[in-house]
Structures are given as C-alpha cells and as structure tokens.
Amino acid sequence: MQTRTIEEWQEEYRKKHEFMLMRGYKEVSPYEFYRDLFPRGSLQQPLPENKSSLSLFDDDENGRNTTIKSDDKGKGNIIASQLRKPPNKTKQWIIYDDLKLLDKVVGDDFGLIPPISFFGKSHNKENAHDLFAIAIDVDYVQWQNLRDLLYQINRGIQLMPTYIVSSGKGVHIYYFLEKPLPLYHNLADMYANIKKALIKRLWNDATSLRPDNPDVTGIYQGFRCVGSQSKFGKDYPVRAYRISENRYTLESIRDFFKKFSTTIDISPMTERPKPPKNKKTIPLAKAKELYPEWYQNRIIDGIKASPPTKKKWTCKIALYEWWKEKIRTEVREGGRYFAIMALCSYGLKCGVSDYRIRRDAYGFLDYLDSITEDEDNHFKRSDIQAALKCLKESRREVTHLSKREWIERHTKVSIPPNKRNYRKQATHIRFMNKIRDFKVELGECTVGGRPKGSGTKAELVAQWRAEHPQGRKIECERDLGLSRHTVLRWWHG
C-alpha cells in the first residue's frame, strides 16, 4: 500500500460522508446511537442524593458517584474513557441510563466507549457485565472500499450490520444484539472467536487497502465515541450511519456463516470439572506400622509437613535471542506493540532480568519506528512503555502471551508448529530416537546425533571468542565469514 498523507485521508473522510448521505443512509446523533445501543432501562438509574435507598455507591454530580436504586443492582453502566496525550493520563466517566454525562466525551479529543456495560468504576474485563453489540474495526478504508463493502453487504456476502461508523481512516461495523450477553469468564472466549470470524470475513481486498494485516482485537476493545474527534481533529468528528434495524443472536450469526461452510461453535465453554476425590484413608494404627518415621514426626513430635514447592520451567536463553532476531527481521507495522509484549513474555520464561528486557525493548525503538509505512502511525517511546507494563503482572498472566497462536495472530509473524505427524510428543521422541540409532549404524551421524563433520563451526566460534574476550557477534561474523544464524547458535557454546 502506498503511504498516504493526512490531507489525502481527510479528503477520503469527506468523500465517505458524502457517499453515505447520497446512498440514503441516515446519520444519527451520538445520543440516538447510544440510546439505540443501550436501550432505556438497560442501565442503572441515578437518584437524587437526598433519597437514602439501598445503594451500590454514593457519587457526586460529576459522575464519579451517584446514589443508585436497590432494584438496579443487576444492571451495569457505561464507562467512557478520555485519553490525554500528553501527559498520557486517562479519565473515566460513569454514564447512567439517562446518558446525561455522554457530553463529557462527545466532542472530546480522544473518547472511547466499548459496547459493554460494567460494574464498578473501571473499564477492565474483571468489571465487564453485559455485551450489547459485536463491533469490528476495519482500517485503511477509502470511499471506494466503503462502496464495495456496502455492495457485499447488500448481496448477502457480508452480515448486514446495524450501524456503520466512520472513525477517520477506517470504519467501525456494529452488530447490535437482541439481548445483552453476559460476559462470564467461561463465555468471553466464545464471543471472541465469533468476533474473529467476522474480522477475517470483513477484511478483504475490496474493503481495505491492507487486507493482509487485519486488526484482530478482543471482545473488550473500546471504540472512538460517536461525536468525538477522529485523528484528524475537531472538524472531522466520528459519524454514525444507520444501515438496518437488524439485531442478532448467536444462533443467527452462526447460521449466516453456515451458508459459506464455516463452522462457529457457540456452545458455552464450561469450566473444567474437578476430578473426583479417590483418596484412600489408612487407619492411624496401620499407618504407625507402615510408616514409623512419618508417625514419629507428624503424630508424636507434631512437626507439620512443609508445603510442596512449585517447580518453574525455565527455557534456554536461545529462545529469547531467537525472538529478538524475529523482531529485527519479520515484525512489521501493526505488530510492533505486541512484539514487545511477547519479548517480555519470552524473557520471563527464560529467566531474563527485568532490567535486560527493558534495555532490549528500548533498543528496538529506532528500528521499529523506521519501518513505519503510515506517517500517522509512528512507533513511540510511550508505546514501549505501555507494552512493558505487562512485566508488573504475575508470571502466570504474562507467560500465556508466548503461546504460538497468540503471537502469530497479533504480531503477524509466522511461527509454524512443530511437525510430529499427529503423534504425541513422547511417541514422536521415541520414533526419532530410533531413526537416529539407525543412522548411527549406517555411519551417517555420530552417537550424539550430529552429522559427520559437524561441530567445526562451533569450534571456530569458541576459538574466536577465546582470542577476543570483548569481541562482538558482528565482528565474529566478519572475521570468520559466518552467517548471523551460525554465530548466534554457537555463541554460548
């Protein structure tokens, strides 16, 4: 895709607006849009502060607290976020059923509202209550792309949306739901899979200038508020256009995909059942006879058993260095932020210190910014700071980011799975060991499994390092005429 200037994208924004009006699609106000998304009575109702009923919390007139009716305890609220750059501060507003505080983000520089109701005062998945719509972000959309998208929609190639929102360079496509869906933890993954299927279908050669770089986001994503400013400023607000009166259920979305032989599983993902308890108890007298040392320590001396120590699996540092090389060679615009998050995850798995991870992450700043294709999307120091926040999370929450599927989806880097020909790992290891033993019999490899004559490069690198204790990898490559991959492989012996 050729890089476009801000002025060219502003012209595309105006053309998209004129095209939607020419086609007869009604532009709705921010209040109309959010009233349709969150029907009256679906959110909590505020009361005057002088009424003392059972309340969830007490708030002031600015939306940070208000007395709530006791019969509204099962309902959530809209949480709107205002982002300030700089100084990179975020302010969140609680919007109740009257939508009175919607004005706090309408017209704002950067206001976000997800199609979700929340409990509490923070926009996070722990507080998420109900999902009111599935919203898809399609980026790099010219007016011709919008025309082709509507053509596909009207021909039944795409699912008919309820609204299309012009957000600047792209569009947000909203599919309103007949009934809000509860955001239980065991259901969120199912909703995310449905959204992923819609994203893959909506991003194509006709609808976006970058069909090969879809933005696969989660179900909790916030979207620019209708009526707030787009990236282009106050003269280019986010506009909403009504496309249809359609509202969907999970079954109706699944039936749409069935027409194209695509299967979507909408069965609830229940929690894994706990294993039955099969403990066999031994009478104390029998235990005294069978385990006299245990009986002495636990019963006579009263020594408590020490809790079992949890073993941690630490990978070799080569995994961390491998991902750093992937960042240098394969990461492209659209996957840079997640590549730094994956760097943190690999670093934790390999036992790398936080200091070294941060140093390496900031070391990629200039390179990652140099691969920018869109002049309005430079990679900044603040992006690395945001990605490094995952180091503050627990190891269990961060290391899931190193799963192959997650990295491929978010960083756009291809990582093919290990090929075992559908065998279990233990079976495959036995199979490969038998092949190795047969090669040893034929004289094709050594007992360790190395081909004959191998190891010479390792010796060359080891000898060079002994002669150049302060030498760098690039110097070793130049002196020995070896490839980067070979030097990295044998650098640590």
N, C-alpha and C positions, 0 to 999 in steps of 0.2 A: 504494500500500500504506500502511495506517495504521501509524504508528510504535508499536512495542510496547515495554513496559518490560522490564527484566531479570527481574522477578518473573514476568511472563507467559510469557517464554521458558523460565524454569526449570520452570514448570508444564507447558509443552509437552514439555520434555525427559522429565519423569516419565511423561506420557501415552504418549509414543513407546515408552518402555521397557516399560510395562505392555502396550501393544498388541502388541509383538513377541513377548513371552512368551505372551500369550493366543493368538496365532496359531500357537504351537508352534515358533517359530524359536529354536534353541538359542543361548544366549550363551556364547561361548568365552573362555578366559583369554588374556591377552596372549601368554603363551608358546605356547599352542596355535595362535593366529593366525599368529604369525611363523614357527613351525615348519612350518605348512602353506604359508605364502608362500615361505619359503626351506627347501626340503626338506633333510633331513640329508645332508651330503656335498656340498652345492652351494656352500659357503663354505670358506674356509681353516681348517685345523685348527691350534690352538696346541700347542706342545710345551713341556715343562719347560725352563727356561733352561740347565740343566746339560748338555743334549744339543746338541752342535755339529754340526748338519747344514747343508747349504746353505740360507741364509735370505734372505728379502727384506729384513727389517729386524729389529732386536732391540728389544723393548719391555719395560716393567715390568708389574707386576701390576695396575695401574690401567687398562690397556687402551691406553696411549699407545704401547706397543711390546711385542711378544712374538715369540719365535723361531718361524718358520714352516717346515713341511716343504717340501723342494725339489719334491716332486711336486704341490704345491698352487699352483705359480706361475701356472697358468692360471685360478685362481679369485679372486674378489674378496671383499669383506667388506661388512657393513652399516655405514653411518656414521650414527649418531644425533646429532642436534644439540639442545643445550639453549640456550634463549634466555632472557636475563635482562633484565628491564625494571623500573626502571633497574638498572645503568648501561649497558644496551644491549650487553652482551657475549655472545658465543656460544662455547660449549664443545662440542667434538665428540668422540664416543666411537667407537672401532672395536670392533664386535661380531663375534666369530668364530663358527664353526659350532656351538659349544656353547651359544650365546646367553647365556653367563654374565653378560655386562655389560648385558643388557637391563634389569636392575633400576636402572641409572643413570638411565633416562628414564621407566620405569613409575612413576607417582605424581608425576612432576615437574610444575612449573607450566606449562611450555611445551616439550614434547619433540616433535621431528619425525623421522620415518623415511620416506624415499621407498621405493617398491617396486623398488629398484635396488641392485645390488652395485657396489662401487667398488674401484679400485686406489688405493694411497696413503692419505693421511690427511685429505683434504678433500672435502667434498660440493660438487663442481663438475662441469660437463659434460665437462671435459678428462679427469677421472679415472673417469667413468662406464664401467662394464664390461658388465653384462647387465641387461636389463629383465625382471622376473619377473611383473609384472601391469600392466594398464592401470587406473588409478584415476581416478574422476571425482568432483569436489566439487560437490554441489548444495546451495545455501544457501537460507535462509529457508523451512524445511520444518516445517510443523505436523504433528500426528499425522494429521490428515485428508489432508494431502498425501502422507504416508508410506503411508497406506491406499490412496490412488489409484495411487501408484507401484507397489505390490505387485500391485494389480489389473491394471495394464498389463503387468507382468512375467509374471503367470500366464496372461494372454490372448495372449502372444506379441507384444504391441505393442512391448515393450522386450526387449533381450537379457537373458537370465537371468544375473544376477551370481552370483559365488561367495560373496561376503560383502557385507553392508551394515553400515557402521559409523556409529553415532550420535555426532556430534562436537560437539554443542551445539545451535546454531541450525539446523544442516544435517545432511547425511549424506554419507559417502564410499562410493561404489559401486566395488567391486573386481571386476575380471575377471581371474582367475588364468590364466596361460599354460601350455600343455602343456610347452613347453621355453623356457628363458630366451632372449630375443632379443638378439643382440649390438648394442651401441649404437655402431656405427661412425658417423662423421660423415655419410656419404652415405645412411644409413638413418634417422637421427633425424627428419628432416622427414617421412618417410613415416609413422612412428609417430605423430607429432604430428597429422597430417591425420586418421588414424583416430580419435585421441582427440577431435579437434574435432568429427567427425561424431557421436560418441557424446554429447558435451556438448550439441550442438544438439538431439538427439533426447530426451535425458533432461530438459532444462529446458523445461517447458511449463506451460500454465495450471493443470493438475491437480497437478503435482508441486512447485511453488514459488510463493511469494507474489510473487516477482519474475521471471516468465518472460521478460520483455523485457530482462533485464540479466544474461545468463549470464556466468559467470566462465571465460573461455577461457584456460586455463593450458597451459604447455608440458609436455613429457614428463618433465622433470627435477624437477618440483614435489615438495616434501616434504609429508607429511600428519601431522597430530597422531597421536602414537603411541597405539596401543590401550593403555588402562590409565593414560595420563597425564591430567592435568586438562583439562577443557574451559574455555572462557572464564568459566564460572560458578563455578569453584573446585573444591576437593578433594572436595566432596560430589557432584559431577557429573562422574564420570570418562568418558572416551571408551570406548564399549562396542561390541563386535563381535558380529554375529549371523550364523551360517552359514545361507545361503539354499539352496545346492545344492553338488553335488560337481563342477560343470562346470569344465573348463579348456579354453582356446581356442587356436586357431591363427589366423594372419592370414587364412587361407582361409575358416575357419568364420565369422569376423566379417564378411568380405566377402559371404559367401553370405547371412547374415542381412539385410544391407542390400539385397541384390538383390530380396528379397520386396517391398520398398517402392520399387522402381525408383530406388534410389540407388546410384550407382557410386562405388566406392572403389578407387583404384589402389594395388595392393600390390606392384607391380614395383619392384625396387631402383632407387634414383636414383643411377646410377653417375656417377663424376666425368667432367667434360667431357674428351674425348680431346685430346691435344696435337696441334696442326697439324703436318703433315709438313714436314720441312725441304727447301725447294726452293732453297737458296742456290746461286748460280752463282759459281764462283771464276774469277777472271781471273789469268792468269799475270803475274808481277811485271813482266816486261819490257813487257807490254801495258799494265799499269796505269801504268807510268812515262810511256808515250806519251800515254795518255788523260787522266791526272790528274797533271800535273807538280807542281802546288802541294802536293797530298797526298803525293806521293812525296818531295818535299823535306822536308816537315815530319815525316812519320812514319818514313821509312826513313833519310834522310841525317842529319837533326837529332835523331831519336829522341824527338820530342815525342809524348806519349801523348794519345789522344783523351779529351776531357772527357766524363763520363757525362751522358746526356741528362737534362734537368731535367723532373721530372714536373709537369704542369700541374694546378692545382686549380681546380675550377669553383666560384666563389663566387656565390651568389644575391643578389638585391637585398634590402635591409633590409625592404622591404614584406612579404616572405614571413614574416619573424619577427614583425612587427607584426600581420599577419593572424592568426597562430596565437594571439597574446596576446588578440586580440578573441574568438577562438573559445573560449578558456578562460573569458573573462568571461561569455559568453552561452550556450554549449552544453554545456560539461562538467558532468557530474552525478556523484553518488556512485557509486563503483565504477570510475571512470576518472580520478580526480584524480591518483593517483600517476603513472600512465603519461602524463598530460597534461604533467607537469613534466619527465619524461624526454624527451618529444617537443619541449618547449621548448628543452632542451639541444641536441638534435639540429639543430633549425632554427637555433638560434643559431650553432652551429659552421659550418653550411652558408652562413650569411650573414656570416661573419667577425665576429660579435659577441664582445666580450671576455668572459672567464670572470667578471670582476667584475660586469659588467652582467647577465649571465644569472643569477647568484646573487641579485643585488639584485631583479631582476624576479620570480624564483621566490618569494623570501620575501615579496614584496609581495602575492602571491596568497593567503598563508596565511589571513588573516581571512576573505576571501571564500569560499575553498574549504571552510573549516570551517563557514561559515554555511549552506551548502546541505546539511548533514548531515541525513539523514532518520532514520537509526538512531542513537539516543543512545549505543549501544555502539561506534560506529564513527566517532568524531570524527577529523578530519584534523589532525595534529600537526606541530610543527616537525621532529620526528625523521623523519617521512615525506618531507619535502622534503630533509632531509639525505641520506637513503638514495637518493632519486631523483637528486640532484646528484652522486653518486659516479660516474655514467657520464661526467662531464667528465674524469675521470682516465684513462679508456680512450683508446685510439688513435682518431683521426678516422675511420678506416675501420670500426671496430667500432661507433661511435656513430651515424654518419650513416645506417646502414640502418634506424634507428628512425624516420626521417622518411618511410619508404615509406607510401603512402596506405593500402594494405591493413592494414599493422601498426597504424597509428594508428586506423583505423576499428574494428578488432577489439578493441583494448584500451581506448580512451578513449570508445567509444560515440558518437563524433562522426561525423556523416555527411559524407563528402567525395566527391562524385560524380566519376568520372573525366572527363577532357577528352573532349568529343564530337568525334570525327573521322570518324564514319560508316564505321568499319572501314578507313580509309585510313592509310597510313604517314604519319609526320609530314611528311616532305619533300613528298610528294604533296599533302597537305592544305594546306600553306602555299602551294604554287603555286595550288591551287584557290581559296583565299580571296583571294589577291592579284588573281586575275583578276576576282573579284566586286567587289573594291574599285575596280579600274580602271574597271569598267563603271559603278559608282555615281558615279565622278568625271565620266564622260562625261554622265551624266544630270543632273549638278549636285546630287546628293543629299548629297555629302560633299566635303571638301577633299582635296587631293593626299595629305596625310598619313593620310587615312582617317577623320578626325573628322567627325561630322555638322555641318551648317551651324549656326552659332550656338553651338557648344560652346566651351569654354575660358573662359567668363565666370566660372564658379565658381573656377577656378584663379587667375584674376586677382584676384578678391575676397580669396581666402585669402592670396595673395602680398602684396597691398596691406596687409591687416590685420597680417601679420607684420612688414612694414616699419615700420608705425606702432607696433607693440607688440613690441619685440625680446624681452622677457622674458615675453611672454604665453603662456598655456597653451591646449591644444586645447579644453578645456571652455569657456573664456572666448570663444574664437573662435566656437564653435558658438552660444553665447547671443547674441553681438553681431550675427552675420550671419544667424542663423536657419537655419543649415545642419544637415544630418544628420551624425552621427558618422562615417559611412562617407565622406561627401564631404570632410570636413576631413582625415581620415586619408589619403585618396587624394592630396590636393594639398598636404599639409603640407610636404613636402620639395621641392616644385616639380615 
